[in-house]
Amino acid sequence: MAEQYSGTGDPKRSMDLLWHRYEAPKRGRKARISVEQIVEAGIDIADAEGLEALSMRKVAEALGVATMSLYSHVPSKAELIDLMVDRASAKHLNLGTVLHEGPTAPSTQTWRSGLEAIARGDWGLYRRHPWLLQVSTSRPNLGPATMDKYERDLRVIEGLGLSDVEMDATVSMINGFVRGVAAMAAEAQASEGKTGVSDQEWWESFAPLLAEVMDESAYPTASRVGATVGEEFQSPNQPDFVFEFGLQRLLDGVARLIEQRQPGQPGEG
């Protein structure tokens, strides 16, 4: 689903913008717009129309300025996407600004409730901003919100006996799972919007036809399971159920790992 890659703009310019290491132009008339306004306008467009609709021209139109006036603040769409990703994450973390304010203070919650809260928060973030799923994270955005989130996530499992590599893998596993199911949900929602046919309508049309052409005896398990899921959800898949089911199974696995790293002490599960 990813169509864009973070970090494809000018590295120094991106990092300066992400970490707020820039100054407003000192010469000429006072700027009518700011980096913050450009980023917010970009997010609004992506939220409403998807990342494919984003362009510097469209952002300029939304702000009521000439397209060229944007480039003295943000040099290209590549840097803008980096800023949008970090800003969306910053709002999610309640930072409220692109300025670095430090990681969220550790809480008294248990590691399991902490990881669950992280997963549910990320799930909500992707549902509010599905365009984030179109930005590849193979090379992560290195803005302050991204680093704050990484620090916050790791602190939840700090001191449980996991190695640093295992801590990173645990956080990556949870984040990757949420992103994957969120992509499933976004695709399901997009398919209904673009085809005008709901999952239930699709299932009601195709299920009887499948029954006519498929020999159930050749696919006994798939037939039984598929029919049960179809009857339960009136859909070929159910991202919300998969999210809830999968998250608990992942946390059960983490609990088992913690038990193994702390001999004689019961793990949380």
Rosetta blueprint (number, residue, H / E / L):
1 M L
2 A L
3 E L
4 Q E
5 Y E
6 S L
7 G L
8 T L
9 G L
10 D L
11 P H
12 K H
13 R H
14 S H
15 M H
16 D H
17 L H
18 L H
19 W L
20 H L
21 R L
22 Y L
23 E L
24 A L
25 P L
26 K L
27 R L
28 G L
29 R L
30 K L
31 A L
32 R L
33 I L
34 S L
35 V H
36 E H
37 Q H
38 I H
39 V H
40 E H
41 A H
42 G H
43 I H
44 D H
45 I H
46 A H
47 D H
48 A H
49 E H
50 G L
51 L H
52 E H
53 A H
54 L L
55 S L
56 M H
57 R H
58 K H
59 V H
60 A H
61 E H
62 A H
63 L H
64 G L
65 V L
66 A L
67 T H
68 M H
69 S H
70 L H
71 Y L
72 S L
73 H L
74 V L
75 P L
76 S L
77 K H
78 A H
79 E H
80 L H
81 I H
82 D H
83 L H
84 M H
85 V H
86 D H
87 R H
88 A H
89 S H
90 A H
91 K H
92 H H
93 L L
94 N L
95 L L
96 G L
97 T L
98 V L
99 L L
100 H L
101 E L
102 G L
103 P L
104 T L
105 A L
106 P L
107 S L
108 T L
109 Q L
110 T L
111 W H
112 R H
113 S H
114 G H
115 L H
116 E H
117 A H
118 I H
119 A H
120 R H
121 G H
122 D H
123 W H
124 G H
125 L H
126 Y H
127 R H
128 R H
129 H L
130 P H
131 W H
132 L H
133 L H
134 Q H
135 V E
136 S E
137 T L
138 S L
139 R L
140 P L
141 N L
142 L L
143 G L
144 P H
145 A H
146 T H
147 M H
148 D H
149 K H
150 Y H
151 E H
152 R H
153 D H
154 L H
155 R H
156 V H
157 I L
158 E L
159 G L
160 L L
161 G L
162 L L
163 S L
164 D H
165 V H
166 E H
167 M H
168 D H
169 A H
170 T H
171 V H
172 S H
173 M H
174 I H
175 N H
176 G H
177 F H
178 V H
179 R H
180 G H
181 V H
182 A H
183 A H
184 M H
185 A H
186 A H
187 E H
188 A H
189 Q H
190 A H
191 S H
192 E H
193 G H
194 K H
195 T H
196 G L
197 V L
198 S L
199 D H
200 Q H
201 E H
202 W H
203 W H
204 E H
205 S H
206 F H
207 A H
208 P H
209 L H
210 L H
211 A H
212 E H
213 V H
214 M L
215 D L
216 E H
217 S H
218 A H
219 Y L
220 P H
221 T H
222 A H
223 S H
224 R H
225 V H
226 G H
227 A H
228 T H
229 V H
230 G H
231 E H
232 E H
233 F H
234 Q L
235 S L
236 P L
237 N L
238 Q L
239 P H
240 D H
241 F H
242 V H
243 F H
244 E H
245 F H
246 G H
247 L H
248 Q H
249 R H
250 L H
251 L H
252 D H
253 G H
254 V H
255 A H
256 R H
257 L H
258 I H
259 E H
260 Q H
261 R H
262 Q L
263 P L
264 G L
265 Q L
266 P L
267 G L
268 E L
269 G L
